[in-house]
Amino acid sequence: MSEKIEVTEIGRLEYGVRVTEGQDTTHHRVVVPEQLLDQLLLEEEDGARLVQEAVAFFMEEEHADALPGDLVLSELIGEYENFLPEMRNRLS
């Protein structure tokens, strides 16, 4: 099933995300820690792109309703050992 991911900046390194899967739509707040940007050698303006790719990565593993309403992206590092390498690959 294909999904649509919309990312809107709502604050400094804080994003609103709307994910639509078929008829279902979920809303999420995603925070990007500065340390994660540093680990990925990204700038602050890359935050929205990182959120887009991170949510797409999550959607490959889970369904939108499994994505927490509030998420700090660094939490995915502990849950998915391939998260950092995958983000480096997708964002390079």
Backbone bond lengths (Angstrom), bond angles and torsions (degrees), N, CA, C in turn:
res aa  C-N    CA-C-N  psi(-1)  N-CA   C-N-CA  omega(-1)  CA-C   N-CA-C  phi
1 M - - - 1.458 - - 1.517 108.53 -
2 S 1.292 116.24 137.64 1.453 119.70 -179.72 1.515 109.90 -91.41
3 E 1.318 114.49 146.56 1.447 119.49 -179.27 1.520 109.93 -123.77
4 K 1.315 114.89 159.80 1.456 121.78 176.57 1.528 106.86 -117.82
5 I 1.324 116.07 128.64 1.459 121.84 -178.36 1.525 108.10 -118.18
6 E 1.324 116.24 119.82 1.464 121.73 178.09 1.526 108.79 -114.80
7 V 1.338 116.02 127.23 1.458 121.96 -177.55 1.528 109.00 -117.17
8 T 1.334 115.96 129.39 1.459 122.04 179.03 1.521 108.65 -128.65
9 E 1.319 116.64 129.55 1.463 119.96 177.34 1.523 108.82 -72.11
10 I 1.347 116.68 128.51 1.465 120.12 179.98 1.526 111.66 -119.12
11 G 1.307 116.85 -4.07 1.454 122.50 179.01 1.513 107.99 -177.87
12 R 1.337 115.48 179.85 1.457 118.82 179.36 1.530 109.29 -65.87
13 L 1.316 115.76 116.21 1.459 124.12 -179.93 1.534 112.35 58.06
14 E 1.327 115.80 30.33 1.458 122.66 177.85 1.527 108.08 -132.37
15 Y 1.334 116.07 132.79 1.455 120.80 -171.23 1.529 111.15 -134.89
16 G 1.314 114.45 143.43 1.452 120.72 169.92 1.519 107.30 -94.07
17 V 1.308 116.81 135.25 1.464 121.32 -178.24 1.524 108.42 -126.97
18 R 1.317 114.86 129.96 1.462 121.11 173.86 1.520 107.42 -116.16
19 V 1.334 114.89 123.66 1.465 120.53 -179.41 1.521 107.67 -115.28
20 T 1.329 115.18 126.40 1.460 120.79 177.26 1.513 108.41 -115.51
21 E 1.337 115.30 122.09 1.466 123.30 175.62 1.517 106.35 -120.67
22 G 1.312 117.06 105.51 1.466 119.74 -177.63 1.520 109.86 60.93
23 Q 1.339 117.15 -119.46 1.462 122.47 -180.00 1.533 112.44 -90.79
24 D 1.326 118.01 -8.20 1.462 122.28 -175.69 1.518 111.54 -95.40
25 T 1.338 115.31 134.64 1.461 121.26 176.89 1.526 108.29 -127.11
26 T 1.336 116.09 132.81 1.460 121.28 176.08 1.523 108.77 -123.59
27 H 1.336 115.57 153.99 1.465 121.83 -179.68 1.522 109.02 -122.50
28 H 1.329 115.36 141.52 1.457 120.94 -174.44 1.527 109.86 -142.95
29 R 1.323 115.40 154.14 1.467 121.90 171.61 1.517 106.34 -114.79
30 V 1.327 116.21 124.22 1.460 121.16 -175.74 1.525 108.93 -121.14
31 V 1.328 115.71 130.29 1.460 122.39 178.18 1.523 108.32 -109.27
32 V 1.330 115.31 135.60 1.470 121.49 177.78 1.530 107.76 -107.68
33 P 1.326 118.37 109.49 1.459 120.26 177.29 1.531 111.19 -67.89
34 E 1.325 116.04 142.06 1.472 119.84 179.12 1.520 111.20 -57.67
35 Q 1.347 117.25 -36.41 1.469 120.50 179.97 1.520 111.66 -60.54
36 L 1.333 116.82 -33.96 1.465 120.04 178.56 1.528 110.13 -68.24
37 L 1.320 116.35 -41.76 1.473 119.12 175.62 1.521 109.86 -58.69
38 D 1.340 116.39 -43.45 1.465 120.54 179.46 1.532 110.92 -61.91
39 Q 1.332 116.93 -43.75 1.473 120.89 -179.60 1.524 111.18 -61.04
40 L 1.333 115.70 -34.14 1.465 120.38 -177.76 1.527 112.59 -94.48
41 L 1.343 116.07 3.28 1.465 122.34 -179.00 1.530 111.26 56.56
42 L 1.336 115.49 43.86 1.462 121.70 179.85 1.519 110.34 -111.46
43 E 1.316 115.41 159.82 1.459 122.24 175.97 1.521 108.80 -96.82
44 E 1.317 116.04 165.17 1.457 121.36 -179.32 1.532 111.87 -57.09
45 E 1.332 116.67 -36.71 1.468 119.72 -179.15 1.540 112.82 -69.48
46 D 1.324 117.16 -9.36 1.466 121.21 176.02 1.534 112.28 -86.50
47 G 1.325 117.36 -0.84 1.451 121.91 -174.48 1.516 114.10 -56.69
48 A 1.330 117.10 -47.03 1.473 120.33 -177.99 1.525 110.70 -63.99
49 R 1.310 116.89 -39.57 1.467 120.68 179.05 1.534 110.57 -65.93
50 L 1.335 115.69 -39.35 1.462 120.12 177.21 1.530 110.15 -62.92
51 V 1.333 116.86 -44.56 1.470 120.35 179.47 1.526 109.86 -61.27
52 Q 1.321 116.94 -44.48 1.476 121.37 179.27 1.524 110.35 -56.22
53 E 1.328 116.47 -49.30 1.470 120.54 -177.77 1.524 112.01 -70.40
54 A 1.335 117.25 -36.03 1.461 120.32 179.65 1.529 110.74 -66.66
55 V 1.324 117.14 -41.52 1.461 120.35 178.40 1.529 109.66 -67.59
56 A 1.330 117.12 -40.64 1.472 120.21 176.72 1.531 110.03 -60.44
57 F 1.329 116.70 -42.41 1.469 121.88 176.65 1.529 109.94 -59.03
58 F 1.329 116.97 -48.00 1.459 121.54 179.96 1.522 110.91 -59.72
59 M 1.335 115.90 -41.12 1.460 120.78 -178.14 1.532 111.85 -66.05
60 E 1.321 117.37 -24.79 1.461 120.36 175.98 1.530 110.77 -71.02
61 E 1.341 115.86 -24.50 1.460 121.81 -178.02 1.532 112.56 -97.93
62 E 1.331 116.95 -31.96 1.461 123.13 -170.95 1.529 109.91 -138.26
63 H 1.337 115.85 -179.37 1.459 121.81 172.05 1.522 108.76 -99.18
64 A 1.320 117.16 160.67 1.463 122.14 -176.81 1.519 112.14 -56.14
65 D 1.324 117.58 -36.74 1.461 118.65 -177.63 1.530 112.38 -69.80
66 A 1.334 118.07 -11.60 1.462 121.59 175.02 1.528 111.72 -85.82
67 L 1.332 117.40 -14.59 1.461 122.08 178.35 1.523 108.16 -74.44
68 P 1.339 117.60 124.56 1.463 119.33 -178.33 1.529 112.21 -59.59
69 G 1.323 115.84 152.88 1.460 120.72 176.82 1.518 111.25 -62.88
70 D 1.328 116.50 -37.66 1.460 123.25 174.89 1.514 107.92 -120.83
71 L 1.321 116.21 126.71 1.456 120.69 -176.35 1.513 109.97 -138.08
72 V 1.326 116.10 130.95 1.457 122.32 168.41 1.524 104.95 -98.73
73 L 1.335 116.33 121.36 1.474 119.26 -171.18 1.518 113.74 -55.76
74 S 1.319 118.09 -30.85 1.465 119.05 -178.77 1.526 111.79 -63.21
75 E 1.353 118.65 -18.84 1.462 121.39 176.77 1.529 111.63 -62.96
76 L 1.325 116.76 -27.46 1.465 119.97 -179.73 1.520 112.36 -70.31
77 I 1.336 117.27 -22.96 1.466 120.69 179.75 1.524 109.64 -62.35
78 G 1.325 116.44 -43.46 1.457 120.48 -179.75 1.517 112.96 -71.49
79 E 1.311 116.84 -29.65 1.463 120.70 -176.73 1.530 113.06 -85.34
80 Y 1.317 116.75 -30.23 1.474 121.04 -176.22 1.522 108.64 -131.03
81 E 1.327 116.60 108.41 1.463 119.97 -176.32 1.526 112.69 -63.56
82 N 1.320 117.37 -22.32 1.461 120.10 -179.41 1.537 112.69 -93.72
83 F 1.341 117.82 6.74 1.460 119.99 -176.75 1.533 112.21 -61.24
84 L 1.332 117.72 -54.25 1.471 119.62 -178.06 1.530 112.36 -61.45
85 P 1.348 118.83 -50.21 1.472 117.62 178.26 1.523 112.59 -58.96
86 E 1.319 116.82 -37.92 1.466 120.19 -179.54 1.530 111.12 -66.92
87 M 1.333 117.34 -40.32 1.474 120.26 179.15 1.535 109.54 -67.31
88 R 1.327 116.52 -40.09 1.481 119.18 177.54 1.526 109.83 -59.76
89 N 1.326 116.44 -42.93 1.464 121.94 -179.53 1.523 111.27 -65.33
90 R 1.329 116.70 -46.18 1.460 120.75 -176.69 1.525 113.38 -70.08
91 L 1.327 116.62 -29.65 1.462 120.10 -173.27 1.528 113.39 -101.88
92 S 1.326 116.59 2.51 1.479 118.27 -179.07 1.511 111.13 -86.89
